C-alpha cells in the first residue's frame, strides 16, 4: 500500500465507481498513476472491475473493510 492508495479508495467510496480518468479529474493523481495503482489494488482485492468493463472500478467489501479499519492490508495476498 502507498499513501495515494488510501486517497484513491476514499474517492471511490465517496464518488462511486470510477475510471482512472475520473480519479485524475477529481484531482487525486494523474490518470496513468491511477491506472497503475488501481491495477495493484485489484490484485489485492480492494477494488474490482465493474462487470469486467476495462477501466471502471468499484470498491469491494474488502476495500470498505480496509477503509473502516477492519482489515489490515498487510494480511492481503496478490491474486494475479
DSSP file (Angstrom, degrees, kcal/mol; ACC not computed):
  #  RESIDUE AA STRUCTURE BP1 BP2  ACC     N-H-->O    O-->H-N    N-H-->O    O-->H-N    TCO  KAPPA ALPHA  PHI   PSI    X-CA   Y-CA   Z-CA
    1    1 A X              0   0    0      0, 0.0     2,-0.3     0, 0.0     3,-0.0   0.000 360.0 360.0 360.0 140.1    0.0    0.0    0.0
    2    2 A X    >>  -     0   0    0      1,-0.1     3,-1.6    35,-0.0     4,-0.9  -0.858 360.0-106.6-118.3 157.3    1.1    3.5   -0.8
    3    3 A X  H >> S+     0   0    0     -2,-0.3     4,-1.1     1,-0.3     3,-0.6   0.848 119.3  57.3 -52.8 -36.9   -0.3    6.7    0.6
    4    4 A X  H 3> S+     0   0    0      1,-0.2     4,-2.5     2,-0.2    -1,-0.3   0.781  94.1  68.8 -66.6 -25.1   -2.1    7.6   -2.6
    5    5 A X  H <> S+     0   0    0     -3,-1.6     4,-2.8     1,-0.2    -1,-0.2   0.903  96.5  52.3 -60.9 -41.5   -3.9    4.2   -2.4
    6    6 A X  H <X S+     0   0    0     -4,-0.9     4,-2.7    -3,-0.6    -1,-0.2   0.922 110.3  48.4 -58.6 -44.1   -5.9    5.5    0.6
    7    7 A X  H  X S+     0   0    0     -4,-1.1     4,-2.2     2,-0.2    -2,-0.2   0.913 111.9  48.6 -64.0 -42.6   -6.9    8.6   -1.3
    8    8 A X  H  X S+     0   0    0     -4,-2.5     4,-2.3     2,-0.2    -2,-0.2   0.944 113.6  46.5 -62.7 -47.7   -8.0    6.6   -4.4
    9    9 A X  H  X S+     0   0    0     -4,-2.8     4,-2.4     1,-0.2    -2,-0.2   0.915 112.9  49.4 -62.0 -43.4  -10.0    4.2   -2.2
   10   10 A X  H  X S+     0   0    0     -4,-2.7     4,-2.4    -5,-0.2    -1,-0.2   0.873 109.7  52.4 -63.8 -36.5  -11.6    7.0   -0.3
   11   11 A X  H  X S+     0   0    0     -4,-2.2     4,-3.0     2,-0.2     5,-0.3   0.916 110.4  46.7 -66.6 -42.7  -12.5    8.8   -3.5
   12   12 A X  H  X S+     0   0    0     -4,-2.3     4,-2.5     2,-0.2    -2,-0.2   0.904 111.8  52.4 -64.3 -40.0  -14.2    5.7   -4.9
   13   13 A X  H  < S+     0   0    0     -4,-2.4    -2,-0.2    -5,-0.2    -1,-0.2   0.921 117.6  37.7 -59.6 -44.3  -16.0    5.3   -1.6
   14   14 A X  H  < S+     0   0    0     -4,-2.4    -2,-0.2    -5,-0.1    -1,-0.2   0.870 129.1  29.7 -75.4 -38.6  -17.3    8.9   -1.8
   15   15 A X  H  < S-     0   0    0     -4,-3.0     2,-0.2     1,-0.3    -3,-0.2   0.685  99.8-130.1-100.0 -21.5  -17.9    9.1   -5.5
   16   16 A X     <  +     0   0    0     -4,-2.5    -1,-0.3    -5,-0.3    -2,-0.1  -0.594  65.4   5.6  97.4-166.7  -18.9    5.6   -6.6
   17   17 A X  S    S-     0   0    0     -2,-0.2     2,-0.3    -4,-0.1    41,-0.2  -0.216  75.6-177.8 -55.9 134.9  -17.4    3.6   -9.5
   18   18 A X  E     -A   57   0A   0     39,-2.0    39,-2.9     4,-0.0     2,-0.2  -0.958  25.3-141.4-139.2 153.9  -14.6    5.4  -11.2
   19   19 A X  E  >  -A   56   0A   0     -2,-0.3     4,-2.0    37,-0.2     5,-0.2  -0.650  40.7-104.1 -98.8 164.7  -12.2    5.2  -14.1
   20   20 A X  H  > S+     0   0    0     35,-0.5     4,-2.1    -2,-0.2     9,-0.2   0.876 124.1  55.2 -56.7 -36.5   -8.5    6.3  -13.8
   21   21 A X  H  > S+     0   0    0      1,-0.2     4,-2.7     2,-0.2    -1,-0.2   0.903 105.9  50.6 -63.9 -39.9   -9.5    9.4  -15.8
   22   22 A X  H  > S+     0   0    0      2,-0.2     4,-1.7     1,-0.2    -1,-0.2   0.878 106.8  54.8 -65.2 -37.3  -12.2   10.3  -13.3
   23   23 A X  H  <>S+     0   0    0     -4,-2.0     5,-2.0     2,-0.2     6,-0.4   0.923 111.1  45.7 -60.6 -43.7   -9.7    9.9  -10.5
   24   24 A X  H ><5S+     0   0    0     -4,-2.1     3,-2.2     1,-0.2    -2,-0.2   0.934 109.2  54.6 -63.4 -46.1   -7.5   12.4  -12.3
   25   25 A X  H 3<5S+     0   0    0     -4,-2.7    -1,-0.2     1,-0.3    -2,-0.2   0.797 104.9  55.0 -59.7 -28.6  -10.5   14.7  -12.9
   26   26 A X  T 3<5S-     0   0    0     -4,-1.7    -1,-0.3    -5,-0.2    -2,-0.2   0.414 118.7-113.7 -85.8   1.6  -11.2   14.7   -9.2
   27   27 A X  T < 5S+     0   0    0     -3,-2.2    -3,-0.2     2,-0.2    -2,-0.1   0.674  81.3 121.2  80.8  18.8   -7.6   15.9   -8.5
   28   28 A X  S   <S-     0   0    0     -5,-2.0     2,-0.3     1,-0.3    -4,-0.2   0.952  82.7 -46.9 -79.3 -51.4   -6.3   12.8   -6.8
   29   29 A X  S    S-     0   0    0     -6,-0.4    -1,-0.3    -9,-0.2    -2,-0.2  -0.942  76.0 -57.8-166.9 177.7   -3.4   11.9   -9.1
   30   30 A X     >  -     0   0    0     -2,-0.3     4,-2.7     1,-0.1     5,-0.2  -0.262  47.6-115.3 -67.4 157.7   -2.7   11.5  -12.8
   31   31 A X  H  > S+     0   0    0      1,-0.2     4,-2.4     2,-0.2     5,-0.2   0.911 115.9  50.5 -58.5 -44.7   -4.7    9.1  -14.9
   32   32 A X  H  > S+     0   0    0      2,-0.2     4,-1.9     1,-0.2    -1,-0.2   0.900 112.2  45.9 -65.2 -40.2   -1.7    7.0  -15.6
   33   33 A X  H  > S+     0   0    0      2,-0.2     4,-2.6     1,-0.2     5,-0.2   0.907 112.1  51.7 -68.5 -40.6   -0.7    6.7  -12.0
   34   34 A X  H  X S+     0   0    0     -4,-2.7     4,-2.9     1,-0.2     5,-0.2   0.896 108.0  53.2 -61.0 -39.9   -4.3    6.0  -11.0
   35   35 A X  H  X S+     0   0    0     -4,-2.4     4,-1.8     2,-0.2    -1,-0.2   0.922 111.0  45.4 -61.9 -45.1   -4.4    3.2  -13.6
   36   36 A X  H  X S+     0   0    0     -4,-1.9     4,-1.7     2,-0.2    -2,-0.2   0.937 116.1  45.4 -63.7 -47.0   -1.2    1.6  -12.2
   37   37 A X  H  X S+     0   0    0     -4,-2.6     4,-2.9     1,-0.2     5,-0.2   0.895 111.1  52.2 -67.4 -40.4   -2.5    1.9   -8.6
   38   38 A X  H  X S+     0   0    0     -4,-2.9     4,-2.2     1,-0.2    -1,-0.2   0.881 107.2  53.6 -63.8 -37.0   -6.0    0.6   -9.4
   39   39 A X  H  X S+     0   0    0     -4,-1.8     4,-1.7    -5,-0.2    -1,-0.2   0.913 111.8  45.4 -62.0 -41.6   -4.4   -2.4  -11.1
   40   40 A X  H  X S+     0   0    0     -4,-1.7     4,-1.3     2,-0.2    -2,-0.2   0.921 111.5  51.0 -67.5 -44.3   -2.4   -3.1   -7.9
   41   41 A X  H  <>S+     0   0    0     -4,-2.9     5,-2.4     1,-0.2     6,-0.8   0.859 108.6  53.6 -61.4 -34.3   -5.4   -2.6   -5.6
   42   42 A X  H ><5S+     0   0    0     -4,-2.2     3,-1.6     1,-0.2    -1,-0.2   0.902 102.8  56.4 -65.9 -41.6   -7.4   -5.0   -7.8
   43   43 A X  H 3<5S+     0   0    0     -4,-1.7    36,-2.0     1,-0.3    -1,-0.2   0.816 110.0  46.2 -59.8 -30.2   -4.7   -7.7   -7.4
   44   44 A X  T 3<5S-     0   0    0     -4,-1.3    -1,-0.3    34,-0.2    -2,-0.2   0.343 117.2-113.2 -97.5   5.8   -5.2   -7.4   -3.6
   45   45 A X  T < 5S+     0   0    0     -3,-1.6    18,-0.4     2,-0.2    17,-0.4   0.622  84.0 117.0  80.3  13.7   -9.0   -7.5   -3.8
   46   46 A X  S   <S+     0   0    0     -5,-2.4    14,-2.0    16,-0.2     2,-0.3   0.752  83.3  19.7 -86.9 -24.6   -9.6   -3.9   -2.6
   47   47 A X  E     -B   59   0A   0     -6,-0.8     2,-0.3    12,-0.2    -2,-0.2  -0.928  69.6-162.4-134.1 163.1  -11.3   -2.9   -5.9
   48   48 A X  E     -B   58   0A   0     10,-2.3    10,-2.8    -2,-0.3     2,-0.2  -0.972  29.2-100.0-141.1 154.9  -12.8   -4.8   -8.8
   49   49 A X  E >   -B   57   0A   0     -2,-0.3     2,-0.7     8,-0.2     3,-0.5  -0.510  42.2-112.0 -71.6 145.0  -13.7   -4.1  -12.3
   50   50 A X  G >  S-     0   0    0      6,-2.6     3,-2.9     3,-0.4     6,-0.2  -0.718  88.8 -27.8 -82.4 115.0  -17.3   -3.3  -12.9
   51   51 A X  G 3  S-     0   0    0     -2,-0.7    -1,-0.3     1,-0.3     3,-0.1   0.843 117.1 -63.3  46.7  41.7  -18.8   -6.2  -14.9
   52   52 A X  G <  S+     0   0    0     -3,-0.5     2,-0.5     1,-0.2    -1,-0.3   0.718  91.6 158.2  56.8  23.2  -15.4   -6.8  -16.5
   53   53 A X    X   -     0   0    0     -3,-2.9     3,-1.5     3,-0.2    -3,-0.4  -0.684  47.9-115.0 -77.4 122.6  -15.5   -3.4  -18.0
   54   54 A X  T 3  S+     0   0    0     -2,-0.5     3,-0.1     1,-0.2    -1,-0.1  -0.388  92.9   4.5 -60.5 122.7  -12.0   -2.3  -18.8
   55   55 A X  T 3  S+     0   0    0     -2,-0.2     2,-0.6     1,-0.2   -35,-0.5   0.370  98.3 109.0  89.3  -4.7  -11.0    0.7  -16.7
   56   56 A X  E <   -A   19   0A   0     -3,-1.5    -6,-2.6    -6,-0.2     2,-0.3  -0.931  48.5-171.6-109.6 121.5  -14.1    1.1  -14.5
   57   57 A X  E     -AB  18  49A   0    -39,-2.9   -39,-2.0    -2,-0.6     2,-0.3  -0.834  12.4-168.8-118.4 148.8  -13.5    0.1  -10.9
   58   58 A X  E     - B   0  48A   0    -10,-2.8   -10,-2.3    -2,-0.3     2,-0.3  -0.909  32.6-102.7-127.5 157.9  -15.7   -0.3   -7.8
   59   59 A X  E     - B   0  47A   0     -2,-0.3   -12,-0.2   -12,-0.2     2,-0.1  -0.620  36.4-144.6 -78.0 136.5  -14.8   -0.8   -4.1
   60   60 A X     >  -     0   0    0    -14,-2.0     4,-2.2    -2,-0.3     5,-0.2  -0.418  30.2-100.1 -91.7 173.6  -15.1   -4.3   -2.8
   61   61 A X  H  > S+     0   0    0      1,-0.2     4,-2.5     2,-0.2     5,-0.1   0.885 127.5  52.7 -59.4 -38.4  -16.2   -5.4    0.6
   62   62 A X  H  > S+     0   0    0    -17,-0.4     4,-2.5     2,-0.2    -1,-0.2   0.888 106.6  52.6 -65.2 -38.5  -12.5   -5.8    1.5
   63   63 A X  H  > S+     0   0    0    -18,-0.4     4,-2.2   -17,-0.2    -2,-0.2   0.905 110.6  47.1 -62.4 -41.8  -11.9   -2.3    0.3
   64   64 A X  H  X S+     0   0    0     -4,-2.2     4,-2.0     2,-0.2    -2,-0.2   0.911 111.0  51.6 -65.1 -42.7  -14.7   -1.0    2.6
   65   65 A X  H  <>S+     0   0    0     -4,-2.5     5,-2.9     2,-0.2     6,-0.9   0.897 109.2  51.1 -61.8 -40.2  -13.3   -3.0    5.5
   66   66 A X  H ><5S+     0   0    0     -4,-2.5     3,-1.6     4,-0.2    -1,-0.2   0.944 110.5  47.9 -61.0 -48.0   -9.9   -1.6    4.9
   67   67 A X  H 3<5S+     0   0    0     -4,-2.2    -1,-0.2     1,-0.3    -2,-0.2   0.826 110.4  52.8 -63.5 -31.1  -11.2    2.0    4.9
   68   68 A X  T 3<5S-     0   0    0     -4,-2.0    -1,-0.3    -5,-0.1    -2,-0.2   0.423 117.1-113.6 -83.7   1.4  -13.2    1.2    8.1
   69   69 A X  T < 5S+     0   0    0     -3,-1.6    -3,-0.2    -4,-0.2    -2,-0.1   0.669  88.7 114.1  76.1  16.5  -10.1    0.0    9.8
   70   70 A X      < +     0   0    0     -5,-2.9     2,-0.4    -6,-0.2    -4,-0.2   0.467  69.4  51.9 -96.5  -4.2  -11.4   -3.6   10.0
   71   71 A X  S    S-     0   0    0     -6,-0.9     2,-0.6    -5,-0.2    -2,-0.2  -0.995  71.2-142.7-139.3 128.4   -8.8   -5.1    7.6
   72   72 A X    >   -     0   0    0     -2,-0.4     3,-2.1     1,-0.1     4,-0.2  -0.819  12.1-147.6 -90.1 120.0   -5.0   -4.8    7.8
   73   73 A X  G >  S+     0   0    0     -2,-0.6     3,-1.7     1,-0.3    -1,-0.1   0.758  93.3  70.4 -60.8 -25.0   -3.7   -4.5    4.2
   74   74 A X  G 3  S+     0   0    0      1,-0.3    -1,-0.3    -3,-0.0    -2,-0.0   0.662  91.8  60.2 -68.0 -13.8   -0.5   -6.4    5.2
   75   75 A X  G <  S+     0   0    0     -3,-2.1    -1,-0.3     2,-0.0     2,-0.2   0.505  85.9 100.7 -89.6  -4.0   -2.7   -9.6    5.5
   76   76 A X    <   -     0   0    0     -3,-1.7     2,-0.4    -4,-0.2   -31,-0.1  -0.536  57.7-153.7 -84.8 147.5   -3.7   -9.5    1.9
   77   77 A X        -     0   0    0     -2,-0.2     2,-0.1   -33,-0.1    -2,-0.0  -0.946  23.8-109.5-118.8 141.8   -2.1  -11.6   -0.8
   78   78 A X        -     0   0    0     -2,-0.4   -34,-0.2     1,-0.1   -35,-0.1  -0.399  21.8-162.1 -67.3 144.1   -2.0  -10.8   -4.5
   79   79 A X              0   0    0    -36,-2.0    -1,-0.1    -2,-0.1   -35,-0.1   0.601 360.0 360.0-104.3 -14.6   -4.2  -12.9   -6.7
   80   80 A X              0   0    0    -37,-0.2    -1,-0.1     0, 0.0   -36,-0.1   0.416 360.0 360.0-118.8 360.0   -2.7  -12.3  -10.2
